[in-house]
């Protein structure tokens, strides 16, 4: 069964708290952007050297999502092929993430899910450790008003909105759409 995890936290803090767990489990993070004109996918790999460029991708209009993977890519690989995270065998090692966009008015929930129901044991161990480490963030609370799903969040004066669905039918920015339709989570 696939596992899911929701947390409303700035992307910068998310990766700050993930860093140690990623190192311990030899996991890598990649942000996916899709050029709106050409449709070409691009991946930015997280490293301490390019941390600012990686985090800036979350506020790009071309931002699509991100991936956390324990797949042992070769050290010589500098770029990743389009769609590789959903293909076997890489999918068994990968956690897909969406959300993380933040403005002065809103904070978007980060949604994590294992891509494969039968994930590799290294990916399962990483995902479990990641959830444990994120739940230990000081001041973290759980259960935003959203039904029976367990959502975690850092308290904020901003409106917390769902992860970006990237629907092609929405003509306005996702943030405006959520606020106009009152798709806002209530902090308890």
Secondary structure, DSSP 4 states (H G I P E B T S, - for coil): ---EEEEE--HHHHHHHHHHHHHHTT-EEEEEEE-TTT--EEEEE--STTHHHHHHGGGSTTEEEEEEE-----TT--S--TTGGGSTTGGGGEEEEE---B-SSEEEPEEEEES-TT--HHHHHHHHHHHHHHHTSTTEEE--BSSSS-EEEE--SSEEEPPP---TT--S-HHHHHHHTT-EEBP-
